[in-house]
Amino acid sequence: MTSFSRQPMDHWSNNSVAALRPYLERAEVSVDIATGFFTVQGYDLIRPHMSSVRVRLLLGFEENDREKLREAVIANILAHLAGWDAEDRRAAVKELVRRLQTGKMLISRNENISLEGRVSQRDHAKVYIFDDRYVLAGSANLTQGGLKRNVENLTPVEEVKRVRFYVDAFQKKWDSDKTEDLTQELLDALLRWLALDRPFDIYLKTLHVLLREEQPLELRAGYKYPVDYQMAVIERVLRQLDQHRGAMLVASTGLGKTVMATHVAVRLTHQNRINNVIIFSPKQVHPDWRHSIRSAGLSAEVFTRNLLDASRKGKALNDVEEALKFVDDRYLIVIDESQHFRNRVKADASALRRSFKRLEPLVKDRKALILLLTATPYSKGVSDINNQLKILPRTAPPAQFDERGRGVLWQLLDDKQSPYAWRVLEEKDFFEKFIRLPVATVISTSQVARDYAVKVEAGSYIEFGEEKRWLPSVDIHPVTSFLPLEQAIAGLIKSGVFAHATLKYRDRSGLWHYTNTRVRSLVEYAWSSSPATLVQTLRYVVADKPLLEGQGKKEVEYLTSLKARRKLIQPVIDQLESLSTSADPKYVVLKELLAGQLKNKKVLVFCEYLPTALYLENALRRDLPLLTISSTIEETKGTIRQRKFEGDTLELIKRFAPVANADKISGKLKKIEIDILITTNALSTGVNLQDASVVINYDMPWTPDVLIQRAGRVLRMWKEPRTVSFYTFVYDFGPAEPHLHGVSKRIRERLNRLLARTEQAQQFSELPLLSKEDSVRYKDLGDLSRIKVEHLGKASLEELEEFTGTSPFLDHSRILLRHQSEASSLGTDLTSARYYSGKRPQIYLLLRDEEGKPHFLHCDEKANRFLSTTEDDLFDLLKCNPTEEVAALTADEVEMRIQQMFRRWLRLDKKRSELRFERICGCLLIPRSDKDDLTAMIN
């Protein structure tokens, strides 16, 4: 037996290749290797030192399921290949394929490859046998780690009997009935790897990685696990928080913002990204938040949103400030109903709101993650959205224009022109710009109905596990009514009795305004509500010390004396107070609706003014005694006010909507259910009232977001198919007398302003609630798609498809849903090339780091420049049909260009180059014009 006298008798090193090299180079016939793991990288380290000898690999894995074992071997080899960043990795694969095809390499596996009969399958040597004459035994696997990175042991076996023992033991294992040949399977897998994949596979794999949770978490029983459309949103929000530390989720009421935000917190906790959660929400939804958080096994502090603006010290504010002291980058802050932060400064523009002063340092200095939730971010203008966006970390690229489109200098860092605050410009296409912001996500009920619902003859439903939740159809009815005492009130308005000295006030933008018609406008709005509200307003005018309702209760200097005002106004007050409800045309219409076509239906009535709500409750209880009627307003010692939420109002909510609030009811509901609940905008957000199927807007709100929020109380998925109806009162006048024209015009102008704003606001909800038609029905919510108000009832299917109204990624999510099984079957390390409409060749590559986070690279190949592409733009770029052709390029060329770009990206950051990234998929995008030029040359 010839001895390698220069080899150490006991080799310990992180360079086991050096110990193997002389044996490999000396081998003439065969090399047999028993190893726990094998990778192409490991093979590539030894192949330069081997001649065309026959190589037999015997692999061993510890698995109980034999079929899983076969899959695990091939999957492990391909997974390591996907994490190999060498530019010449393709050459190594091709050389390995050549050996497999010619029979120069054979690969088998056995559940226990121990050649020494050791006790444990985990305790086996790695053995290298050369020409059946030389043996190296030790711990070095045939992997890159085993041969180059890890400190391993390889000991030469010199004794002839021991060499023969290893040779015979290897052969016995190789010939064993328990040993399975994997040669053809590995060859087939590597041949597939060498071929270019479909461009559609690259698109589908990208969607699957970026829009789907990789592995569902095992959480406690009873946890409400998100469904498909919610998971797509959650994955996007998680990436936004990872990249920008902030995100804004706009989701129609009823789509489960609480569920989605809770699961975001769950995922961040499991990723060890956060330790704590603080939630600011309206008081009425605290029970929902606490239930959701507890069911997930999380702990969180839930505070009332208003406390962020509070100044008066008390226990509640002290608790908030104490909690905020501990906020750091391990916190997630959730702001529910973020539309309440659409104004950044106080009403008179005198100072920044306290809420912003409290939140901004937490985000800017302490690096807390922050998530904004809303259904209605838009009220009066684009600034509403931008002010909410300013709560987020200022990670936007430098701006060239301010919110009004005026050029700015990027060096200016003041609040108005900071180039790093996210914003959209006040332009006609602001909505399209907003939904493409890297920190924004918009999802609507109609989009969910269109793309995720199961449609049957009875309607459409979403599957929540084994439970079906039905999406309602929608009826929209404008209700025209007249106003009481037309001539008397119009006469007062025309007389000028409400004229006053000019009032000066400053708006939130700092601009000064001047008006001498404020009181007249208040009278007109009160008149359009109810006699009770009008009486209250007129009493302000004839008080000894007349105060202006609203605007800080400013004292008003009237141009008419108090005596003259009382002489003209008091008779009208007397008339109104003695007016029977049967002489109030608006009330009569409401009563007839409730007693007629809405009989036996649970109805929610919204008023703008407290006196109106109380007025309706008293009148309807008297006129409809068989119905149980309540309101969230009470009168105590002559003062009209909202009932306290905890206790009074919450009890009314349970009685009105016991099914929707079943989790808040302990035992059986003891009191009789409420048929009609009258309320104000205090209940327009947060609460679940979907036991009702009818919403009546008795008073028109000031802003369209309130109209949408009101609808959201009932426009939610239900346990059975049903229709939800919305009735909105609008105003008209009786005889067309000249003295009424001015009043009529002003009230109509208010309606028209609301209509115009609604067209903007409904882009977020896709829910048009004001109509110029007599009645409109939407049998399927999927038919709603940002239809303009004037198109209601007349929109064609083509018009409906033209508008999306939601974040573009959700349209791609719909495609993924259709091809889910196909996407799930795709492996990693996919490569393709395709033609596209651009003018310059581009390279795309999707990676996954060691922590499982995805990263995508997008490069302008000609300019050798990496592009800052948004996720939505990337999806649009990759989108193609399943039949999209592969570009006429060799697989070797595509691989070389992609891999060169990948290695250049690694070199840009030293820390990055030390990490291992798994290559998920890559694509070379070639301008279609290049194909056309080539075709022309050939022809």
Stockholm file with secondary structure:
# STOCKHOLM 1.0

chainA/1-939         MTSFSRQPMDHWSNNSVAALRPYLERAEVSVDIATGFFTVQGYDLIRPHMSSVRVRLLLGFEENDREKLREAVIANILAHLAGWDAEDRRAAVKELVRRLQTGKMLISRNENISLEGRVSQRDHAKVYIFDDRYVLAGSANLTQGGLKRNVENLTPVEEVKRVRFYVDAFQKKWDSDKTEDLTQELLDALLRWLALDRPFDIYLKTLHVLLREEQPLELRAGYKYPVDYQMAVIERVLRQLDQHRGAMLVASTGLGKTVMATHVAVRLTHQNRINNVIIFSPKQVHPDWRHSIRSAGLSAEVFTRNLLDASRKGKALNDVEEALKFVDDRYLIVIDESQHFRNRVKADASALRRSFKRLEPLVKDRKALILLLTATPYSKGVSDINNQLKILPRTAPPAQFDERGRGVLWQLLDDKQSPYAWRVLEEKDFFEKFIRLPVATVISTSQVARDYAVKVEAGSYIEFGEEKRWLPSVDIHPVTSFLPLEQAIAGLIKSGVFAHATLKYRDRSGLWHYTNTRVRSLVEYAWSSSPATLVQTLRYVVADKPLLEGQGKKEVEYLTSLKARRKLIQPVIDQLESLSTSADPKYVVLKELLAGQLKNKKVLVFCEYLPTALYLENALRRDLPLLTISSTIEETKGTIRQRKFEGDTLELIKRFAPVANADKISGKLKKIEIDILITTNALSTGVNLQDASVVINYDMPWTPDVLIQRAGRVLRMWKEPRTVSFYTFVYDFGPAEPHLHGVSKRIRERLNRLLARTEQAQQFSELPLLSKEDSVRYKDLGDLSRIKVEHLGKASLEELEEFTGTSPFLDHSRILLRHQSEASSLGTDLTSARYYSGKRPQIYLLLRDEEGKPHFLHCDEKANRFLSTTEDDLFDLLKCNPTEEVAALTADEVEMRIQQMFRRWLRLDKKRSELRFERICGCLLIPRSDKDDLTAMIN
#=GR chainA/1-939 SS CCCCTTSCSSEEESCHHHHHHHHHHHCSSEEEEEESCBCHHHHHHHGGGCCSCEEEEEECCCCSCHHHHHHHHHHHHHHHHHTCCCTTHHHHHHHHHHHHHHTSEEEEECSCCCSSCCSCTTSCCEEEEETTTEEEEESCCBSHIIIIISCEEEEEECCHHHHHHHHHHHHHHHHCTTCEECHHHHHHHHHHHHSCCCHHHHHHHHHHHHHSCSSCCCCCTTCCCCCHHHHHHHHHHHHHHHHHSEEEEEECTTSCHHHHHHHHHHHHHHTTCCSEEEEEECGGGHHHHHHHHHHTTCCCEEEEGGGGGCCSCCHHHHHHHHHHTTCCTTEEEEEESGGGGSCCBCTTSSSBCHHHHHHHHHHHTSCCEEEEEESCCCSSSHHHHHHHHTTSCCCSCCCSBCTTSCBCCTTCCSTTTCTTSCCCCSSTTHHHHHHTSTTEEEECHHHHHHHTCEEETTEEEEEETTEEEEECEEEEEEEEECCSSHHHHHHHHHHTTTCBSCEEEECTTSCEEEESCHHHHHHHHHHTTCHHHHHHHHHHHTSSSCBCSSTTTCBCCBSSCHHHHHHHHHHHHHHHHHCCGGGCHHHHHHHHHHHTTTTTSCEEEECSSHHHHHHHHHHHHHHCTTSCEEESEEEETTEEEECCIIIIIHHHHHHHCTTTTGGGCCSSCCSCCCSEEEECGGGSSSCCCTTCCEEEESSCCSSHHHHHHHHHTTCSCBSSCCEEEEEEEEECCSSCCHHHHHHHHHHHHHHHHHHHHHHHHHHHHCCCCCCSSSCEEESSGGGCSSCCGGGTTTCCHHHHHHCCCSCTHHHHHHHHHHTHHHHHHCCSSEEEEEEESSSSCEEEEEEECTTSCEEEEEEETTTTEECCCCHHHHHHHHCCCTTCCCCSCCHHHHHHHHHHHHHHHHHTCHHHHTSCCEEEEEEEEEEHHHHHHHHHHHC
#=GC SS_cons         CCCCTTSCSSEEESCHHHHHHHHHHHCSSEEEEEESCBCHHHHHHHGGGCCSCEEEEEECCCCSCHHHHHHHHHHHHHHHHHTCCCTTHHHHHHHHHHHHHHTSEEEEECSCCCSSCCSCTTSCCEEEEETTTEEEEESCCBSHIIIIISCEEEEEECCHHHHHHHHHHHHHHHHCTTCEECHHHHHHHHHHHHSCCCHHHHHHHHHHHHHSCSSCCCCCTTCCCCCHHHHHHHHHHHHHHHHHSEEEEEECTTSCHHHHHHHHHHHHHHTTCCSEEEEEECGGGHHHHHHHHHHTTCCCEEEEGGGGGCCSCCHHHHHHHHHHTTCCTTEEEEEESGGGGSCCBCTTSSSBCHHHHHHHHHHHTSCCEEEEEESCCCSSSHHHHHHHHTTSCCCSCCCSBCTTSCBCCTTCCSTTTCTTSCCCCSSTTHHHHHHTSTTEEEECHHHHHHHTCEEETTEEEEEETTEEEEECEEEEEEEEECCSSHHHHHHHHHHTTTCBSCEEEECTTSCEEEESCHHHHHHHHHHTTCHHHHHHHHHHHTSSSCBCSSTTTCBCCBSSCHHHHHHHHHHHHHHHHHCCGGGCHHHHHHHHHHHTTTTTSCEEEECSSHHHHHHHHHHHHHHCTTSCEEESEEEETTEEEECCIIIIIHHHHHHHCTTTTGGGCCSSCCSCCCSEEEECGGGSSSCCCTTCCEEEESSCCSSHHHHHHHHHTTCSCBSSCCEEEEEEEEECCSSCCHHHHHHHHHHHHHHHHHHHHHHHHHHHHCCCCCCSSSCEEESSGGGCSSCCGGGTTTCCHHHHHHCCCSCTHHHHHHHHHHTHHHHHHCCSSEEEEEEESSSSCEEEEEEECTTSCEEEEEEETTTTEECCCCHHHHHHHHCCCTTCCCCSCCHHHHHHHHHHHHHHHHHTCHHHHTSCCEEEEEEEEEEHHHHHHHHHHHC
//
